[in-house]
Amino acid sequence: MSRLLSALLVSLVALASGCAAPTRTAGAPTTPRVFAWEVEAPSGARLTLVGSIHMGKPGGLPMPPAVDAAFARADALVVEVDTGAIDQKQLQTHIMLLGMLPPESSLRQELGPELWARLEPRLSAVGLPLAGADRLQPWLVAMMLPTLELAQAGYVHEGGVDTYFLDRARGKKDIVELESAVGQLRMLAKLDETQQKYWLQEQLEAPRRADELVEAFAQAWRAGDADAMAEHLFANAGRPEYKDFYERVFFARNRQMLERLRALLAQPGRTCFVVVGAGHVVGKDGLVDLFTRAGHRVRQLP
């Protein structure tokens, strides 16, 4: 169980699956593109930025040659979190501290009878004991539910883009983390009670199953269609009740990532290959947009 929890804490697929409402099907752009961008600083330093889907079916996201070539040239792989270096003991401790309800509370009480009645069959379907789930904070259940459903449908973290490159970089290239698993855990735990309930409610009301949504992500990724990906991920971003959620989970982190990446670009001779969740790359206030507004030359790879 600890391995699953550590993996789901760094899965933005799980974060997005409850809040997205896809509005169109990805189509091939006029000029074929891949889901990767070259970013050039005014000094001439460059990095390659790749948007990741963190879970997939084995072989479901074949890597385009242009992306593999950029990775081969890089001396460092930059990721949100190096999932192979997570301190499981430390993470479990923080899950107990941040993910559990106080002894006098229960998830059943927090959600109310109507929402709990809708949650029960979903928990049973993925094999999560009701008594155990009843002790968890809503945000943790909101993450676990789609992750477990995806696992049942054959999606694994080993099929994700970031895992593909972490496996290839291990022992051969520097691996640089932009965040930490514990930091991501703390970020989610700071969502207020109302935000947590909205998030879990969206999981139960989503018009499409998690596996259908991830396949829509994969289709946009394979087509290099950044606009379709943004529509899938940010369909609810304009709703007032989700303002704090998107700010915490995406936009504030994007700004922090930008500063870390610009610092790497300032290092002479450094060649970085960056893999972060697709939701951090696309759309207004995504990294492509932020780099462009900061004066960097950005081009999507053919």
Secondary structure, 3 states (H helix, E strand, C coil): CHHHHHHHCCCHHHHHHCCCCCCCCCCCCCCCCCCEEEEECCCCCEEEEEEECCCECCCCCCCCHHHHHHHHHCCEEEECCCHHHCCHHHHHHHHHHHCECCCCCCHHHHHCHHHHHHHHHHHHHCCCCHHHHCCECHHHHHHHHHHHHHHHCCCEHHHCHHHHHHHHHCCCCEEEECCCHHHHHHHHHCCCHHHHHHHHHHHHHCCCCHHHHHHHHHHHHHHCCHHHHHHHHCCCCCCHHHHHHHHHHHHHHHHHHHHHHHHHHCCCCCCEEEEEEHHHCCCCCCHHHHHHHCCCEEEECC
